[in-house]
Amino acid sequence: MTKQRAFANQEREYQARRFGKLGRATVMTLATVMSFVALGLLIADHLYRPDTFKIEQLKITGQFRYLKPSDVEAIVVDNASGNFFSLDLDQIKAKAQSLAWVESVDVRREWPETLVIAVQEHRPAMRWGTGKWVTTSGRVIELPESIAANNVITLNGRESQAKRILMKATHWKAKLRAHGLEVRGVSLSDSDAWTLELYDHAQNAEFDLLLGHQDVTERLARFQMLFDKKFRFADRPLKRVDARYPDGLAVAHADPVSTNTNSINSSVIPSGLALAVNQ
């Protein structure tokens, strides 16, 4: 019994010493962690204090045509001054993007005291219907002021198809220029049918070219071939050309003397350039 009690006492003493060491280690660990937390808070407090690490320079970059850097500065200046680390970049970006001419904005810090705002302007490419524009990125937007532009193509269709229509119009503009034709309008109907509004420089007259929705490339090529051979220097200006026929064109001519749109002659021109058949 005496030996058992001795062993029990030794075990209790061992456990006491063990828990004592564990407790001291825990306390030391907690103290170390708290010291680092406190140090971190002190550093953060110093870094984020409004009177330290202040933004001293605002750099606004981009290619400006309709905007001025001062326009961007004026709208962000209240949010772009202050502590380098505490600036709300998302808020500054939203402010800059609220300007009507701004398409995109990138905001970043540049150590040690500079805020950089990179601005991409909307670049209007062609008109969209009445009062709107299509940008080079294919977005349809309303712009706050009139744009001085000559010979601008007007596009029409569903806004979801704006980029597609813009690409087609750009391609056809270059393709038809070689034939003395200027593209003034491109429309895509809800049924995916294409119509071009063309200006014939030789005749000083406008006419519509109907391409439909199938075999558009082939139909345009056939029209170009027939136009060069038969219509470019004809004595009667074109008023309407329907290229949706499988082997030719249906052509409506304006009166050669009067440009009255009610005075129109129609004929069918086969692709083999046989005699025109009066309708």
GUKETI-503498 format. One line per field, with one value per residue (C-alpha): x, y, z; residue in one letter. Coordinates in steps of 0.02 Angstrom, whole numbers, plus 32768, in hexadecimal, padded with zeros to 4 digits. Example, Ala and Ser with C-alpha at 12.3 -4.5 7.8 and 13.67 -1.06 7.14 Angstrom:
# residues 2
px: c(8267:82AC) $
py: c(7F1F:7FCB) $
pz: c(8186:8165) $
vextor: c(A:S) $
# end
This chain:
# residues 279
px: c(8000:808C:80E0:803E:8021:80D4:80BB:8017:8069:80F4:8075:8015:80B5:80E6:803D:8043:80EE:80B3:8019:807E:80F7:8067:8011:80AD:80CA:8016:8025:80C9:807B:7FE3:8052:80BC:8021:7FD6:807A:807B:7FC3:7FE5:807E:8016:7F8F:800F:805B:7FB0:7F7E:801A:8005:7F4E:7F54:7F12:7FAA:8029:8052:7FE6:7FC4:8029:8012:7F7C:7FAE:7F24:7F53:7EFB:7EDD:7E64:7DFC:7D56:7D89:7E12:7E7A:7E37:7D86:7DBC:7E1D:7D89:7D15:7D8F:7DF4:7D8E:7DA8:7E59:7EAC:7EDF:7F41:7F99:7F5E:7EAC:7E70:7DD3:7E09:7D5F:7D09:7D84:7D6B:7CAD:7CBB:7D27:7CB8:7C20:7C61:7BFD:7C95:7CEF:7CEA:7D60:7DD1:7E63:7E9A:7F3A:7FB3:8067:80E0:8101:8085:8031:7F83:7F76:7ECF:7ED5:7E3E:7DFC:7D85:7CF2:7D26:7C8B:7C9A:7BF1:7B45:7ABE:7A0F:79E2:7A44:7AB6:7B62:7BBD:7C69:7D00:7CE2:7C32:7BD0:7B37:7B3A:7AED:7B6E:7B56:7B84:7B80:7C17:7C59:7C72:7C60:7C26:7BFA:7B9D:7AF7:7AD2:7A2A:79F6:79EF:7A6A:7AA3:7AE3:7B3B:7BEC:7BC1:7B70:7C04:7C7F:7C19:7C07:7CC2:7CE8:7C69:7CA2:7D51:7D12:7C99:7D0A:7D6B:7CCA:7CA9:7C23:7C16:7BBC:7B48:7ADC:7AD7:7A3B:7A1E:7967:791E:7920:79DC:79C4:7A48:7A23:7AA9:7A8F:7B0E:7B43:7B7D:7BFE:7BF6:7B39:7B2F:7AA0:7A73:7A24:79FA:7A4A:79E7:7A55:79DE:7A1D:7A63:7AFD:7B22:7BD8:7BAA:7B1C:7B8C:7C12:7B90:7B52:7C03:7C24:7B82:7B94:7C41:7C07:7B5B:7B30:7BC9:7BC0:7B0B:7A9B:7A1C:7A49:7A18:7991:7980:79DB:7998:7A24:79BD:79A1:7A07:7A48:7A38:79F9:7954:797D:7916:7958:7935:7903:79A3:7964:7900:7938:7881:7878:77CA:7812:7861:787D:7897:78F0:793B:79F4:7A30:7AE1:7B0C:7AE7:7A5D:79E0:7982:78CC:7854:77DC) $
py: c(8000:8076:8057:8073:8119:814C:8123:8183:821B:8215:820A:82A0:8305:82D5:8308:83AC:83D6:83A5:8413:849E:849B:8491:8524:858E:8562:8590:8635:865C:8631:869E:872B:871E:871B:87B0:880C:87EF:8821:88C0:88E4:88C3:8939:89BF:89AA:89AA:8A44:8A9C:8A62:8A93:8B38:8BC2:8C2F:8BA9:8B5F:8BE1:8BDF:8C6C:8C4E:8C1E:8BD8:8BCB:8B6E:8B45:8B85:8C15:8C57:8C87:8C8C:8CED:8CA9:8D39:8CF4:8C51:8CAA:8D18:8C84:8C17:8C98:8C8B:8BCE:8BCA:8C2D:8BE3:8B4F:8AE2:8A40:8A6E:8AB2:8A5C:8A31:89EA:8A8B:8AF3:8A80:8A91:8B4E:8B55:8ADC:8B49:8BC4:8BB0:8B9E:8B1D:8A68:8A19:8A4C:89FA:8A41:8A0F:8A4E:8A75:8A77:8AE2:8B71:8B64:8B2F:8AFC:8B03:8AB9:8AED:8AA1:8B13:8AD8:8ADE:8AF5:8A99:8AA2:8AE7:8A77:8AA4:8B52:8BA4:8B13:8AD5:8A2F:8A32:89D6:8950:8933:8988:89F3:8A92:8B3E:8BC8:8C70:8CDF:8CE0:8C9A:8CEE:8C62:8C56:8BBF:8B5B:8AB8:8AA2:89F5:89AA:8907:88B3:88FD:884E:883F:88E8:88A2:882B:88B5:8929:88A6:8885:893E:895A:88C9:88FE:89B4:8983:8902:8976:8A0F:89C1:89C2:8A7B:8A58:8AA1:8A42:8AB8:8A3E:8987:8936:8888:8857:87E8:875B:8776:87C6:8846:88EA:8967:8A1F:8A4D:8AEF:8AEA:8B73:8B69:8B80:8BEF:8B82:8B10:8A64:89CE:8923:8891:87FB:8795:8715:8687:8680:8736:872E:86E0:875C:87F0:87AE:8798:8849:888F:8836:8872:8921:8936:88F2:893F:89C5:8A29:8A9E:8A82:8B14:8AE8:8AE8:8A54:8A64:89B2:890F:8869:87E8:875E:8706:8667:869A:8756:87FB:8857:890C:89AB:8A46:8AFA:8B73:8BB3:8C66:8C75:8C2C:8C1C:8B75:8B56:8B4C:8A9F:8A1E:8968:88D9:882F:881B:8766:8742:870F:87C2:8790:8812:8866:8833:88C0:889D) $
pz: c(8000:802E:7F86:7F2A:7F81:7F59:7EA1:7E9F:7EED:7E6D:7DDF:7E22:7E32:7D7F:7D3A:7D9B:7D56:7CA6:7CAB:7CF7:7C65:7BE9:7C3C:7C39:7B81:7B58:7BB3:7B5A:7AB1:7AD2:7B0B:7A6E:79FE:7A57:7A45:798A:797C:79DC:7970:78D3:790F:7933:7886:7832:7894:7858:77A3:7797:77F3:7780:779F:776A:76BF:766A:75AE:7566:74AC:7440:7396:7312:7274:71D0:7121:7134:70A6:70F3:71AA:7201:7292:72FA:72E3:7334:73BC:73E9:7407:746B:74CB:756C:7572:752D:75B8:765F:769D:761C:766B:769D:75F5:75B4:7502:74D2:7503:749F:7409:7415:741C:7380:7322:7342:72C0:721F:71AD:7217:71DD:725D:72ED:7346:73EF:7449:74CC:749D:752E:758C:7571:74C7:748F:73D8:737B:72CB:7263:71C1:7164:70FD:7047:6FDB:6F36:6EE1:6F02:6F4A:6F14:6F4E:6FD9:7009:6FD9:6FCD:701A:6FD5:7059:7016:70A1:707A:70E2:70EC:70EC:7141:70AF:6FF2:6F98:6EFE:6E82:6DC6:6D62:6DFD:6DE1:6E3A:6E7F:6EAE:6EFF:6FA8:7024:7052:6F9E:6F9C:6F98:6F0A:6EA4:6EC3:6E86:6DE9:6DC4:6DD8:6D63:6CDE:6CE7:6CAF:6C31:6BD6:6BD5:6B45:6ADD:6AF8:6B7A:6C27:6CB1:6D0C:6D6B:6D9F:6DE9:6E2D:6E42:6EC9:6E49:6E2C:6D81:6D4B:6CF1:6CBC:6C94:6C0F:6BBD:6B08:6AEE:6A30:6A2D:6AC8:6B04:6B95:6B87:6BF3:6BDD:6C23:6C4D:6CB9:6D37:6CCC:6C5C:6C84:6C4B:6BA3:6B87:6BAB:6B35:6AAC:6AC6:6ABD:6A19:69C9:6A0D:69BF:6917:6907:6985:69B7:6922:68ED:68BC:6940:69F9:6A65:6AE7:6B28:6B07:6B45:6B45:6B96:6AEF:6AD0:6A24:6A13:6A57:6A58:6A36:6A4A:69F1:6A21:6997:6943:693D:69DC:6A81:6AB6:6B11:6ACA:6A1A:6A16:698C:69B8:6961:6984:695D:694F:6984:68D2:689A:6823:67EA:6877:6883:68AB:693A) $
vextor: c(M:T:K:Q:R:A:F:A:N:Q:E:R:E:Y:Q:A:R:R:F:G:K:L:G:R:A:T:V:M:T:L:A:T:V:M:S:F:V:A:L:G:L:L:I:A:D:H:L:Y:R:P:D:T:F:K:I:E:Q:L:K:I:T:G:Q:F:R:Y:L:K:P:S:D:V:E:A:I:V:V:D:N:A:S:G:N:F:F:S:L:D:L:D:Q:I:K:A:K:A:Q:S:L:A:W:V:E:S:V:D:V:R:R:E:W:P:E:T:L:V:I:A:V:Q:E:H:R:P:A:M:R:W:G:T:G:K:W:V:T:T:S:G:R:V:I:E:L:P:E:S:I:A:A:N:N:V:I:T:L:N:G:R:E:S:Q:A:K:R:I:L:M:K:A:T:H:W:K:A:K:L:R:A:H:G:L:E:V:R:G:V:S:L:S:D:S:D:A:W:T:L:E:L:Y:D:H:A:Q:N:A:E:F:D:L:L:L:G:H:Q:D:V:T:E:R:L:A:R:F:Q:M:L:F:D:K:K:F:R:F:A:D:R:P:L:K:R:V:D:A:R:Y:P:D:G:L:A:V:A:H:A:D:P:V:S:T:N:T:N:S:I:N:S:S:V:I:P:S:G:L:A:L:A:V:N:Q) $
# end
